[in-house]
Amino acid sequence: MGEPGPEIVESVPPAGPEASQSTTEENEDDIQFVSEGPSRPILEYIDLVCGDDEEPSTYHSDIVFPKMPKRQGDFLHFLNVKKVKTDTESNNRNKNHCGLCESNFEYIEQPVIEEKPSCSSKEEIDNLVLPDCWNEKQAFMFTEQYKWLEIKEGKLGCKDCSTVRHLGSKAEKHVHVSKEWIAYLITPNGSNKTTRQASLRKKIREHDVSKAHGKIQDLLKESVNDSISNLVHKQNNKNIDATVKVFNTVYSLVKHNRPLSDIEGAIELQEKNGEVNCLNTRYSATRIAEHIAKEMKMKIFKNIIEENAKICIIIDDASTVSKKSTLVIYLQCTVQSAPAPVMLFVALKELVSTTAECIFNTLLSTLNDCGFTNEYLKANLIAFCSDGANTMLGRKSGVATKLLESFPEIIIWNCLNHRLQLSLDDSISEIKQVNHFKIFLDKIYSIYHQSNRNQKKLLETVAKDLEVEIVKIGRVMGPRWAACRLQAATAVWHAYPVLYMHFSHSCSGLAKRLANINFLQDLALMIDILEEFSLLSTALQSRSTNIQKAQKFIKRTIRALENLKIGTGKHESQIEGLIKSDKFKGIPFNKSNKFNALPRSMLLENVIRHMNLRLLSDRNHDESIFNYFDLLEPSTWPYEEITSPWIAGEKKLFHLCEILKYEIDLNDFREFVNNNIKSNNVSIPASIQKAKKIVSTIAINSAAAERGFNLMNIICTRVRNSLTIDHISDLMTINLLGKELADWDATPFVKSWSNCNHRLATDTRVRQKSKTYENQLAIWNLQ
């Protein structure tokens, strides 16, 4: 940089009239320039005077700098003070205040000098990592001149812009707050020191005079008695109401599963009624839906984590209409504000592959993104539920096995509804005669579901009300849940005469089968069995059914099937009356040996045996967990063996606490036992109540995941198959977790939207929608 002493002397103007004229012209220029901030000569002077620590100077290093005046002319007046080298200061150089360095000049005209900064301020400068082209004095001078300037890790930033971050209602078109100044990312450019210093001076000056920075300063002046966020919200109150209406419109579209492109028509109607909105495109609606879903999840999951609630994970996989493999994730948890466990939708995620490793990694990363860390899961994850596929519950490399490796002592539960389905399938597969019955019903299904022509013929020959039953015929023995199978079999039962009439003219083989009385008896028996399965399946899908109630329902269904084995079912007892009725009089029933009846007793025995194997056995634990859960249900206690205290029960209590990951107070348990021995209607201690609530958290089926896939298919139709999986997940979040529109308040979501530097509905910085209907308007302009 060279020695700056001679350059300072050269900056002094010559004496005489020319000097005063020159000074006056400089000051006039400076006066015009000061409105935009400090001029470039001032910034260069700071670099010149402060110099480098590596090249100390006996001239400029001892100068005591006053505060930079606001007007550049005053500062130049300070620069033009005549300096004369004397011996006076050399005699007093040790008298400098606060250890100032030596000075070789005496000022003929002494300017007003501001107080020196405190030692703590100097220490802060000393501890900073400065830009490589600045020294400590330069950093001090620039930060004193520009109060908004801050240095972090050798980079510059604006503390004012970092505090406010966005302009709110003061925003204008093409005026944006610099992200680099907000994030402290300003660095010098250039290959040498002088160029790098000039680069920083230019960047500081440009930011100081920028419109965005000026508006930030205005906001700060107005926020003397209020916080920045509240100030922005107060200024935006008149704009927030308009944005709330847009949010309500988007929310209503999502709750009714309407395409987000419908917002254009809805906003157009609002504008016709006097509202002004710029968020009127499907792109804006998509961003708004993303924001609402994100805020909902953040708030709900944050409350669950703060409450330290116990959770159960439910997952299932399926494919979208666009053939993408997806994983739906739910969790069931206990919260104090809810009397029963709450089922919450977490996310819908796209799977790169359907391997157990990929599903496990996707599940864990999704939970971590929602705030459920591995530490939280180890302390509060108590159960995992899914269907019985090998990928999910495989003992060697399934998702459940990988979860047990990471989170031991969790309960792995196979969906009871799928197990109920498998028990019926196992029973049927062992009896060959059932296959003939299945083939016939599948033939009926294929005729009326794959041919519109056959359905039209049926409409021409039978009444419309009977045709409705025909359309309901599905696969009675296919991979469907019991309720669906019952609906299909019942449709055949009610449409029996119509089917015979139709097949007698088009398919004689099927008509002969319907005329066989053995087939009618088999159909009645299957409907009676499926009715019991349907009742059990519906009860298991109820949200109020916990793992202990489920066991009672299963045992009750087994007893009903045992009674059916001994006696006659409801539909079987109606056969004789139906054959004699006018409705069936057109069917010539016979008993042909060609079509054998189902072995009734064998079929019912197989069903009962497989239900016991599939539903009442627990393969995941050496000793059934139901024995531990029964400690909380006095109706299952062996009262004849119980003494006070109940030693055998207290031994199981310790293991129950490990399963639930919750400590049950021993005194509460003893009080609970004593009160139930004496009376049935007693109050339940607090720790016992919470333990019963945690047991109810264990999901017994994956019905919630099935409902989630049903909603996914409603949202992602063949018309809307371009939706991404993340967008579908956001729409499902709002639909499943959001309140009803009448109870939903959009204002907090709009404020958080504004805090994220998104545009409000009244923002004018948008491209106006072009009119494409000039030709239509021209028709109305005809005279």
N, C-alpha and C positions, 0 to 999 in steps of 0.2 A: 504493500500500500504506500510505502515511502514515508518520509517524514512530513507531517502535515503543517509544521510551523510556518514555512515560507508561503504555503497556500493560504493560510489564514491572513498573513500580512498582505498578500496580493488581493484578498477580497475587500480590503479597505479602499473606498473610493477616493479619487484625488480631491484635493482641496479646491475651493473656489466655486464660482457659479455653476460650472459644468458638473461639479460634484453634486450640488443640491438638485440640479435638474435631473441628473441620472437617478438620484435617490427617489425623487418624486415620481418618476416614471415607473420605477420598480415597485414602489408602494401602490401606485394605482393598479398596476397589473396584479399585484398581490391581493388587493382588496377585491378585485373581481374573482379571484381564484379561491378566496378563503371560504366562500359559501360551499364549496365542494370538499373542503377538508385541507389538511396540510399539503403544501406543494412538494414537488419532487426535490427542489434544492434543500428543503428542511430535512427530509429523510436522508439525503446524501450527506448533509452536514453532520447528522447524528453518527453515521458510519465513519465519517472523516474524523470527527473529534474523539469518538470512543476508541477507534483504532483497534489493534489486536494486542492481546496479552503477550503474544510471542515476540512482538517488536515494540518494547516500551520506548516511549519518547519523553524527553526531559521538558517538552513544551506542553503538548496538549493533555497529557495524563494528569496534570495538576490543576486543570481548570475546574472550577466549581460551577455546575450548570444550574441555572434557575429553571423553574417550571416553564414548559413551553407556552408562550402566550397564545391566545386564541387567534389573534390577528397576525398575519404573516409579517406585516410592516413593522410591528413592535419587535418581532423576533429578529428581523433584519437590522433593526436599529441596535439591538444587542450585539449582533455580529459585527457591526461597523464601529464599535467602540474602539477608540485608539488605545493601543497598548504600548507601553514604554518599559523597557527592561531596566530595572533598578536593583540596587543592593539592599533596599529596605526589606524586601520580602525574604531575601536570603537570611537576614538576621532574625526574622520572625517565623521562619518556616516550621519551627517546632511548636508554634502556638496554634496550629490548625485545630479546629474543632472535630472531635470524634476521630482523631487519627487520620486526617486528610493527608494525601500525598503532597510532596513538595511542589511549590509553584515558582516559576521563573518570571512571572509577569506581575505588574501592579496595574490595576485598573484605574485609569484617570477618572472615568465616570462609573460609579458603582451602581449596577442595577438592583432591583428588589429581588432578593433571593428567597425562594420558598424553603420551608423547613426540610431538613434532610429526613429521609424515611427512617423508620425505626430499625433497630438492629434485627428484629425478627423478620422484617421485609427483606433485608439484605440476605438473611440466612435462607429465606425461601428461594431467592434467586440463585444463591450458591448451590442449593441442593437440586436445582433443576437440570435436566439434560437438555442442553441448548442446541439449536441448529449449528451445523459445523462451520458456518460462515459468520457466526456471531460470538462475541465474548460476553461476559457478565454485564459490563457497563452498557453495551448496546442493548442487551435484553432488558435491562432496567429502564433505560431511556424510552424504548418503544412501549413497554407495558405501562409506563407512567403517562406517556402521551396519549395512548389509546387504552382507556380503562377497560375496554371490552376484550382486549387481546390477552390470550393465555397460551402458555407453552406446556406441552405434555409430551414426554418421550421424544424430545427433539423436533416436534411438529407444532404448528400453530393452529389455533382454533379461536372461535368467538364464543365467549361464555354467555353473552346475551342471546345469541341465536340458539345456542345449545339449551338454554333455559326455556325459551318460548317455543322454538322448533317449527311452528307454523303460524300463518298470518290470520287464519280465521276469516272473519267478515271483512278484514282489510285487504284480502287477497285481490289481486288484479290480474288481468290477462298478461301472460309472459313475465310475471313477477313471482319468483320462487326463492325460498330460502336455500342457500347453498348447503348441500349435504356435506361437502368437504369441510366447511367451516364448522358445521355442527359436530362432526365426528372427529375434529382435530386431526385432519389429514393434510394440511397445507405444508408443503416442503419446497425448498428452493430449487430452481432449475439453472443449468449452466455448467460449464466445464471448469471455470476458475472462480476464485473467491469474489472478485469484483462483480462478475456477472450474476453470481448467486445472490449477493447482497441486493443488487438492483432488482432481481426477480422477486425477492421478498418484499422490497419496498413497493413495487408495483402492485403486488397482490393485496398488501395491506391497504394501500390507498384505494384501489378499486372496490374492495369490500366496504371500506368506510363510507364511500360516497354512493354506494348502491341503494336503489330504492327499497329493496327488501330489508336491508339493514336499518335504513331510516324508519321504516314502519315498525320494525322490532323495537327501536328506541322509543317510538311513540307509545307502543303498548306498555313498555316498562315504565314510562312516566305516568301512565294512567293506572298502573297497578301498584302504586305506592302503598295503598291501604288494603290491597286485596291480592290474592295469589294469582298467578298467571292463568292457571287452568280455569279458575272461577271467572276471571275477567273475560277470557275468551268466550266462555259459556254465556255470560251476561250479554256480551255484544252479539252473540249468535242467537239469542232467544227468539228474535223475530224470524230468523231463518230456520230454526230447529223445528218449528211447527210445520213448516212446509215439508221438511225432510221426514218428519214423523208420518205424514200422510203417505209418502212414497214407501216407507218401511212397512206400514200397515198393508199397503197394496201388495207388496212382494210376499209378506207373511201370509196373507189370505190366499194368494195363488198357490203357495207351497202347501198349505194345510188342505187345500182342495185338490191337490195333485194336478194342477193346471200347468201348461208350459209357461216358462218365464217370458216367452215372446209375447204373451198376452198383455204384458205390462204396457206395451206401446199404445194399445187401444184404450186401456184404463187411464193412463196419464193424459191421453188426448182428450178424453171425456172430462178429466179434472181441469185441464187447461180451458176447455170450452166453458166450464162453470166458473172461471175466473182465477184458477190457481196457475202459478208459474213454476214449472219444474224443468230442471235440466237432466235429472236422472231418469230418462225416459226410454232407455234402450234395454234390450235383453242382456247386454254385457254388464250394464250397471246393476240390473236385477240379480245377475249371477254373483257379482262381487258383494252385493248386500246380503244375499242368502249365505254366502261363505262367512261373512262377518258375523251374522246372527248365530249361525251354528257354532262358530268358534267361541263366541262369548258365552253361549249357553253351556257348552262343555266345560269351559274354564271355571265358570261359577259353580256348577253342580259338582264337578269332581274335586274342586278345591274344598268345598264344604264336607265332602265325604272323607277326604284325607285329613282335614283338621279334626274331624270327629273320631278318627281312628277306627272307622267302621270295618267290620268283618265282611268279606266279599266272597262270592262264588262266581266262577267264570263259566259261561255257556258259549260254545262255538259250533258252527256248522259250515259246510262248504257247498257251493252250488255254482251254476253257470248262468250268466245273463243271456238276454236274447241275442246279443252280439257274440256269444260263445266265449266269453271271458270268464276264467275261473276266479271266483271271489270267496272271501272268508267273512262271515258275519260274526261279530263279537258282541256279546251282551254280558252284563254283570248284575248279580242280585246282591243287595246289601241291606244291612239293618241300620236304620237311623233313628234317633230318639224321637224326632217329630212325627214319625209314621208308626201306626200301631202294628203294621205288617211289613214284611220285607218288600223292598222296592226293586222292580226290574228295570234296568236302564240300558238303552242302546248305546254302545261305545263307538263302533265304526264299522264300515264296510270297506274291506281292503282287497285290492287285486292281488292274485297269487301268480308269481312267476312260474311256479310249478306246484303240483299237488303232493309233493313229498312231505313226510312228517317233519323233516328238518326245516323246510321252507315255511310250513304252517307255524311251527314253534317260534321261529325267528320273527315272523310277521306279527304274531300274537304278542310277543314280549316287547318288540319295538313300539307297537301301538299303545300298549299299556304304559310304557315309559314316557311316550309323548304326551299322554294324558295326565302325567304327574305321579303315576303309581310306580315308584322306584322298586328295585329288587329288595331293598331293605324293608319297604312297606309290605311287599307281597309275602316275604318270609314271615312277617309278624301277623298278617291279617288274612292271607288267602287260606281258606279252609276247605274248598271243594272245587272240583272241575267236572263239568257235565257235557256230554256229547253223545252222538249216536254210536252204534257199535261197530263202525267201519274199522278195518285194521289200521288205516292211517291214523285214526284218532286214538283208539284204545288198544292198539297192538302191544303185546307184552314185551316184545324185544326192542322195537324201535318206534313205537307210536308216540303221538304228541303227549299222551298222558304219562308215558314212561320218562320222557325228557323233562316234563314238569316235576315229576317226583325226584329226579336227580337234582334239580335246582331248588325245589321247595318241598322237602320231606314232610311227612305227616299230613298231607292233604288227602281228602276223600275223593276217589275217582268213581264217578257215578255214570252208569250207562242209562240212557234215556228209557224210562219205563214204557212209554208208548211204543217205541221201536221194539223193545223186548216183548211187549204184548203182541205185536204184529208177528214177530218171529216165532212165538209159541204157537200161534195159529197156523203159520206156514209149515212149521215142523210137523204138526199134527196131521195136516192134510197131505203132506208129501209122503207119508207112510202108508196111505190108503190109496190103492190104484183106482178104485171106483170113483173117487172124487175128481180124478183127472178128466173123465168123460163129462162130468157135470161142468167142470171148468171150461172145457173146450166148447161145449154147446153155448154157454153164456158169452164166451168171447166171440163166438160166431155172430150172435145177435148184436153185440157191441160193434163189431166191424161193419155189419150191414148198415146200421143206422147212423154211424158216425163218419164213415168214409164215402158215403154216396148221398149227395143231395137229391138225386133222382128217386131213390128209395124213400126218402123222407117225404118227398112231394106225393108219391103214390099213396103213402100212408095217410096223408092229409085228405086225399080224395076219397078214401074208403072208410075212414073212422072219424069220430068227433074230435074237435080240437082239444078238448080237455083231456082225452085219453092220449093224444099225441104228445102232450107235455110229459107224461110219464115215460114214454118211449125214449125221448131225448135224454132223460136222466140215466138211462141204462149205461153203466160203466163196466169196468173190469171187476167182477165180483171177487175173483181170486188173485188179482194183480197186486203189485207193490203199493198198496194204498192203506191208509189207516182204517181202523174198524168202522168208524162212522161213515166213511166214504163207501166201504163195501156194503154196509147195511142199506144205504140209500139206493145203490144199484140193484141189490137183490129185491128190495121192496118194490122198486119200479117194475121189475119183471112180474112180481106177484099181482100187482094191481092191473097190469096190462095183459094178463095171461089170456083172457078170451080174445082180445084184439089181435094178439100175436098169432094165435091159432088160426083165426079167420084170414089173416094176411098171408101166412105161410101155406095154408091149404091151397091157395091159388098160385103161389110162386115157388115154394120149396116144400115138396111133400115130405122129404126126410125130416126136416125140422118139425113139421106138423105132426108126424107120427110120434116123435119124441115128446111133444107137448101132450099128446093124447094118452101117453103112458101114465098111469096113476102113480107108479113108483117115482117118476120124475117130480110130480107135484108134492109127494111126501118128502122127498129129499130137499126140495126148495123150502118147504115149511120148516124142516129141521134146521137148515142152514140159517134161515132168518131168525129162529129162536136162539141159536148160538151167537149169531152176530149181534143180536139185541143186547145180550149180556156183555159182550165185548165192547159194544158201543157205549153202554152206560159206564163201564169202567174207564174207557178211554176218555170220555167227556169229564168224568170226575178227576182223573189224573191231570187233565189240562187246566183245571181250575186254579186260579192264582192263590186261592186260600188253602190248597192242599199241600201239606208238608210231608216229609218222609214217613212220619208215623201214621198219619191219616191214610197215606197211600197203602201201607201194609194192611190196614183194616179193610180198605176197599177191595184189595186183591183177595183177601181171605173170604170176604163176603161173596165175591163173584164165584170163587171156587165152590163154596157151599151151594150156590144157586145152580151151578152146572151139575153138581152131585145129585141135587133134587131132580133136575131135568133128566138125568140118567135113569132115575127110578120111575118117574111119572111121565106125563105128556106135556109138551110145550103148548103155548097159546095158539100158535098158528097150526100146529099139528092137529089140535082138537077141532079146528074149523074146517078140515078137509071134507068130512062127510057132508056137512051142511052146504058147502060150496058146490059140491058135485050135484046135489039135488036142486040147487037154486036155479032161477031163470037165467042168471048171468052166465052160467057154465053149461046150460042145457044143450048148447050147440056143439059141444065137444064130446065125441064118442070115447070115453075113457075105457081102457083095457089094461090088463096086467100081462105084458109081453115079457117072456124070459130073456129076450134079446137085450133088454136094458135092465140090469140088476139094480136093486136099491142099495143105498149106502149102508154099510155095517154100522148101525146106530150106536150100539154099546161100545164097540171098538173106537169109533170116532170120538165119543165123549170121554172115554178113558184116556186116550192120547192127549186130548186137549187139557184135561186136568193135570196129567203127569207133566206135560211141558210147561204149564203155567207154574207149577211148583218149582221146576228146575230153573226156569228163566227169571221168575219174578221174586221168589222167596229165598233164593240162595245168594250169598255174597262171596264172590270169588276173590275179591281184592284184599280181604283181611282174613287172618287166621281165625279170629273169633268175630262173629257178626257184630257190626256196630250197633245193631238194634238193641242188643243187650245193654249197651251203655246209655243209649237214648231213653230206654225204658225207665231209667232212674228218675227222669223228669216227668213221667206219666204215672201217677198213683194207681190208675185203673189196671196197670199191668203188674203191680207188686204182688209177691206171694206173702200175703199178710200173716198166714199161719207160721211163717218162718222168721218174721221180722221181730226183733227185740230192740229196745232202746238202750244205747245207740246201735244202729244197724251197721255192724262191722263189715259184712260182705258188701253192702252198698257203698260204704266209704272207701273200700279198696278199689271198686270200679270208678268211683268219683274222680280219683286222681288221673286215671287214664282218660276219662271223659274231658277233663280240663285240658289235657294235651291235644285231644282231637279238635276241640273248639277253640284252642288257643286263648282261653279265657279262664281266669281263676275264680272258681265258685267258693264262696266263704263256707267253711265247714260248719260254723255255728248256724248259718242260714239253712244248710242242708239238714242238720239235726232238728231244727225247729220245724222245717217243712215235713219231715218224717213224723215227728211227734204229733203235729196238728192233724195230719191225715189219718193217723191211727185212731185218734179220738173222734174226729169228725170229718165229713167229706167237704163241706163248704167252709173253707178256711182261706185266709189271705196268704198270698204267695210272697216270700221275701224277694227283695230287689234283685239280688244276684241270681236267684233261680229264674225270675222273670226274664232277665237278660239272656241267660243261658238258653231258655226255651225259644227266645227270639232268634238266637244265633242258629239253633238247629233248624228253624224254619227258613233260614237263608240258603240252605243246601237245596239246589234245584233238582227236581226229580225227573224233569224231562226237558227236551229242547224245543218245546212248543213255541217259545218266544222267538227262537231263530227261524222257525218255519213261518211265523207271522212276519218276520222281517223280510224273508225272501218273497213272501206274497206281496208286501208293500213295494219291494224292489221291482217286481214284475209289473205292478201298476204304474210305477213312475217311468221305468225304462221299457217303453213299448216299442213296437217296430217303427213307429213314427219318430220316436225320440231316442233311437238307438245310438245317436251320436254323443249322448251324454257320457262324460268320463266317470269312472268309478268314484273318484273323489267328490264330484258334483252330486252324484246319486247319494253318497254318504251324507253330504250336507243337507240335502232335501229330506232324507230319512230322519236325520237328527231333529230338524225343526218339527217334522210331522209327529215323531214319537215322543220327544221330550218337551216340546213347546206347549204352552197353555193354549186354551181356546182364545180366539181372536178378541172376544169381548173382555177377557181378563188379562190380556197381554198388554204391557206398557212398553212402547217402543222408545221412549225418551232416553233411558240409560244406554240403549244400543246406539242411538243417534249420537249421543255425546262421545261415546267411545269411538265411533266412526269418525267424528270430527277430530278427536285427539290423535287418530292415526293419519291425519293429514289428507283425508279424503274430502272430496267436494260435497258441499251441501246442495240442496235442491234449487236454491236461488243463485247459485254460482253462474256467472255469465261467461266463464272461460270455456265454453263448449262450442262445438261446431253445430251450426243450425241445420236442422234436417231439411234436405232439399225437397221441393215440391215437384211431384211427378204427375200431377193431374191437371196441367194447364189446359189440355184439350177438353177435359170435362168442364172446367170453368168457362171455357170459351162458349160452350153451348148456352150457358145462362146469361151471357152478355149479348146475345142476339136481340136486336130491336124488333 
